[in-house]
Amino acid sequence: MLLAAAAAFALLIDRLLGEPPARWHPVVWMGRGLGWAGARIAPRVPTARGFGSFWLSALVWCALAAIVVGASWGLQWAALQLPALPAALLLGVLLKPLLAWRMLEAEVGAVEAALAQSLAAGRARLAWLVSRDVAALDAAQVRESAIESLAENLNDSVVAPLFWFAVAGLPGAALYRFANTADAMWGYPCMHGGRYWQWAGKWAARADDVLSWLPARATALLLAALACWPPRAAQRVPLRTLRREAARTPSPNSGWPMSAMALALGVRLGKPGVYQLHGAGRVVQAGDVQAALKLARKVPLVLSLLALAASVLIVSGGAFWL
């Protein structure tokens, strides 16, 4: 009961208040720690054999992950010493910084608003959201990138943290956000930020792949199911097609929510020279970003309702699951 109520409260806080200040944000702290460590483990020049960098980065990753899990376990233990309602509220407060739906929604919407001003403004705003080079993107490609980022980060910032919170409590959600942040900062197959990550970032990339495997597919299935509602505006997403399209991306996970979004909207998404999803779809147009946001908004709403329903059912049944 406590975990379900805490998840619902965390989503409510996110909707009403958004992100905490950076100086109090645990994901920002994770990023700073990873940045400091990364500057010391990744070489400045490419190396043909980097087993030393690989194992050093794995050791550092595990050490930092242990700190994150230990700290979050301690905070959860302290919260659970309280009566049920205050414990659920405190756990919700602690979980909230590991979720970022409101910020994601605002950033994606800001790309479309900037495009309404000019292509240059749209590219500049998109650069806040993605790591790819945006200088040569046209308006359709800017919108494609925004929709792809929305779908992928819906998993990373909402579904996956809640999934691991349900499985392993606050330590599970914190470990996932640490792994996802490490992948974003270390998981490059080449030079990035003046460092060579081919070997030093491999452990972080694979760890994120493992932890994201189930949540990414759950996110895709949620999008596919919610695309069918309301019935009059429904866009059916065939699961066999979803599976085929998801396999087109180099990542074993990101293709799932992106393919579900492409099929639900009836558009094609892609990265030139790398992959194309739903190639039979139409080119992304003005209005598709808002349509993607409308669909994505249903996911945290449904998850909130499910968490509330679970809390009510468990309480009414007289059972308490921690």
C-alpha positions in Angstrom: 0.0 0.0 0.0 2.8 2.4 0.9 4.6 2.1 -2.3 1.5 2.5 -4.4 0.4 5.6 -2.4 3.9 7.1 -2.6 4.0 6.6 -6.4 0.6 8.4 -6.8 1.8 11.2 -4.5 5.1 11.6 -6.4 3.3 12.0 -9.7 1.0 14.6 -8.1 4.0 16.6 -6.8 5.6 16.4 -10.2 2.4 17.7 -11.9 1.9 20.5 -9.4 5.5 21.6 -8.6 7.9 20.3 -11.2 11.6 19.9 -10.5 13.3 20.8 -7.2 16.2 23.3 -7.2 19.4 21.9 -8.7 21.2 22.2 -5.4 18.8 19.7 -3.9 18.3 17.5 -6.9 19.7 13.9 -6.4 19.9 13.4 -10.2 22.1 16.5 -10.4 24.3 15.1 -7.7 24.6 11.9 -9.6 25.6 13.8 -12.7 28.2 15.7 -10.8 29.7 12.6 -9.3 29.7 10.8 -12.7 31.3 13.9 -14.4 34.1 14.0 -11.8 34.7 10.3 -12.1 34.5 10.2 -15.8 37.2 12.8 -16.2 39.5 10.4 -14.4 38.7 7.1 -16.0 38.2 7.9 -19.7 41.4 8.5 -21.8 41.8 11.6 -23.8 42.9 9.7 -27.0 41.5 6.6 -28.7 43.0 3.3 -27.7 42.9 0.1 -29.6 42.7 -2.1 -26.5 40.9 -0.6 -23.5 40.2 -3.5 -21.1 41.8 -1.5 -18.3 39.4 1.4 -18.9 36.5 -1.0 -19.1 37.2 -2.7 -15.8 38.1 0.6 -14.1 34.8 2.2 -15.2 32.9 -0.9 -14.1 34.4 -0.7 -10.7 33.7 3.0 -10.3 30.2 2.5 -11.6 29.5 -0.2 -9.0 31.1 1.9 -6.2 28.9 5.0 -7.1 25.8 2.8 -7.5 26.4 1.3 -4.1 26.5 4.8 -2.6 23.2 5.7 -4.4 21.5 2.4 -3.3 22.8 2.7 0.3 21.7 6.3 0.7 18.2 5.7 -0.8 17.8 2.5 1.3 18.6 4.5 4.5 16.1 7.2 3.5 13.4 4.6 2.8 14.1 2.8 6.1 13.8 6.1 8.0 10.5 6.9 6.2 9.1 3.5 7.0 9.5 4.1 10.7 6.7 6.6 10.5 3.0 5.8 10.6 1.5 4.7 7.2 0.2 8.0 5.9 3.3 10.1 6.8 5.5 7.3 5.5 3.7 7.2 2.1 3.9 11.0 1.8 7.6 11.2 2.7 8.4 8.3 0.2 6.5 10.3 -2.4 8.6 13.4 -1.8 11.8 11.3 -2.0 10.6 9.5 -5.2 9.6 12.7 -7.0 13.1 13.9 -8.1 13.5 10.6 -9.8 10.6 11.4 -12.1 10.5 14.2 -14.6 7.3 14.1 -16.6 6.4 17.8 -16.2 9.8 19.0 -17.3 9.8 16.6 -20.3 6.4 17.8 -21.4 7.4 21.4 -21.1 10.7 21.0 -23.0 9.0 19.1 -25.9 6.2 21.7 -26.1 8.8 24.4 -26.1 10.4 23.0 -29.3 7.1 23.3 -31.2 6.6 26.8 -29.8 10.1 27.8 -30.9 9.5 26.4 -34.4 6.5 28.7 -34.7 9.0 31.6 -34.4 11.7 30.3 -36.8 13.5 27.2 -37.8 16.7 28.5 -36.2 14.8 29.0 -32.9 13.4 25.4 -33.1 16.8 23.9 -33.7 18.2 25.9 -30.8 15.5 24.7 -28.5 15.8 21.1 -29.6 19.5 21.2 -28.8 18.5 21.5 -25.1 16.7 18.2 -25.4 18.9 15.9 -27.6 22.6 15.2 -28.1 22.6 14.9 -31.9 23.8 17.7 -34.2 20.8 19.9 -35.0 22.4 22.4 -37.3 21.2 20.8 -40.6 17.8 19.6 -39.5 14.7 20.9 -41.3 11.4 21.6 -39.6 10.1 18.1 -40.1 13.3 16.6 -38.7 13.2 18.9 -35.7 9.7 17.7 -34.9 10.7 14.1 -35.5 13.6 14.5 -33.0 11.3 16.1 -30.4 8.7 13.2 -30.7 11.5 10.6 -30.5 12.9 12.2 -27.4 9.4 12.4 -25.9 8.8 8.7 -26.4 12.2 7.6 -25.2 12.3 9.8 -22.2 8.7 8.9 -21.2 10.3 5.6 -20.4 13.5 6.9 -18.8 11.8 9.6 -16.7 8.5 8.1 -15.8 7.7 4.5 -16.5 11.1 2.9 -15.7 11.6 4.7 -12.4 8.1 3.7 -11.3 8.7 0.2 -12.5 11.8 -0.2 -10.4 10.1 1.6 -7.5 7.4 -1.1 -7.6 10.0 -3.9 -7.8 12.6 -2.7 -5.2 11.3 0.5 -3.6 13.2 3.7 -3.5 16.6 2.0 -3.9 15.4 0.4 -7.2 14.2 3.7 -8.6 17.4 5.5 -7.5 19.6 2.8 -9.0 17.7 3.0 -12.3 18.1 6.8 -12.5 21.8 6.5 -11.7 22.3 3.9 -14.4 20.3 6.0 -16.9 22.3 9.1 -16.1 25.6 7.2 -16.3 24.6 5.9 -19.8 23.8 9.5 -20.9 27.2 10.8 -19.7 29.5 7.8 -20.3 27.7 5.6 -22.8 29.3 6.9 -26.0 31.0 4.6 -28.6 33.5 7.3 -29.6 35.0 10.6 -28.6 32.8 12.9 -26.6 33.6 15.9 -24.4 37.3 15.4 -25.1 37.3 11.8 -23.8 37.3 8.5 -25.5 34.4 6.4 -24.3 34.5 3.3 -26.5 35.7 1.1 -23.6 35.2 3.4 -20.6 31.5 3.8 -21.3 30.6 0.3 -22.3 29.7 -1.0 -18.8 27.4 2.0 -18.2 25.7 1.5 -21.6 25.1 -2.2 -21.0 23.8 -1.7 -17.4 21.3 0.8 -18.7 20.2 -1.6 -21.4 19.6 -4.4 -18.9 17.6 -2.2 -16.4 15.6 -0.6 -19.2 14.7 -3.8 -21.0 11.3 -4.5 -19.4 10.2 -0.9 -18.8 10.8 0.1 -22.4 8.5 -2.6 -23.6 6.0 -1.7 -21.0 6.1 1.9 -22.1 5.5 0.8 -25.7 2.6 -1.4 -24.7 1.0 1.4 -22.7 1.3 3.8 -25.6 -0.1 1.2 -28.0 -3.1 0.5 -25.7 -3.8 4.2 -25.0 -3.6 5.0 -28.7 -6.8 3.0 -29.0 -8.7 5.4 -26.7 -11.0 7.2 -27.3 -12.4 4.8 -29.9 -13.4 7.4 -32.5 -9.9 8.9 -32.6 -8.2 5.5 -32.2 -5.1 4.5 -34.2 -4.5 0.8 -33.9 -0.9 -0.3 -33.2 -0.4 -3.9 -34.3 1.9 -5.6 -31.8 3.6 -7.7 -34.5 4.4 -4.5 -36.5 5.5 -2.8 -33.3 8.0 -5.6 -32.6 9.4 -5.5 -36.1 9.8 -1.7 -36.1 11.4 -1.6 -32.6 14.2 -3.9 -33.9 15.3 -1.3 -36.4 17.2 0.9 -33.9 20.8 0.2 -32.7 19.5 0.3 -29.1 17.7 -2.8 -27.8 15.2 -0.6 -25.9 14.7 2.9 -27.3 13.1 1.6 -30.5 10.1 0.3 -28.5 8.5 3.5 -27.2 9.6 5.4 -30.4 8.0 2.8 -32.7 4.8 2.8 -30.6 4.6 6.5 -30.9 5.3 6.5 -34.7 2.6 3.8 -35.3 0.1 5.6 -33.0 0.5 8.9 -34.8 0.8 7.3 -38.3 4.1 9.1 -39.0 7.6 8.0 -39.8 10.5 8.8 -37.4 14.2 8.3 -37.9 17.7 9.3 -37.8 19.3 9.7 -41.3 21.7 6.9 -42.0 20.9 5.1 -38.8 17.3 3.9 -38.7 13.8 4.7 -39.9 10.7 3.7 -38.0 7.3 3.1 -39.7 8.6 3.9 -43.1 5.1 3.7 -44.6 4.0 6.6 -42.4 3.6 10.2 -43.5 6.2 13.0 -42.9 5.8 14.7 -39.5 3.8 17.9 -39.7 2.8 20.8 -37.6 0.4 19.5 -35.0 2.1 16.1 -34.6 4.1 17.2 -31.6 1.0 18.2 -29.8 -0.7 14.9 -30.8 2.3 13.1 -29.4 2.1 15.1 -26.1 -1.6 14.4 -25.9 -0.9 10.6 -26.1 2.0 10.7 -23.8 0.0 12.6 -21.1 -2.2 9.6 -20.8 0.6 7.5 -19.5 1.3 9.3 -16.1 -2.4 9.8 -15.7 -3.2 6.1 -16.1 -0.2 5.2 -13.8 -1.5 7.6 -11.2 -5.0 6.1 -11.3 -3.6 2.6 -11.1 -1.5 3.5 -8.1 -4.5 5.1 -6.4 -6.7 2.1 -7.2 -4.1 -0.3 -5.8 -3.9 1.7 -2.6 -7.7 1.7 -2.1 -8.0 -2.0 -2.9 -5.2 -3.0 -0.5 -6.5 -0.8 2.3 -10.1 -1.9 1.8 -8.8 -5.5 1.9 -7.0 -4.9 5.1 -3.6 -5.8 3.7 -0.4 -3.6 3.7 2.4 -4.4 1.3 5.6 -2.5 1.8 
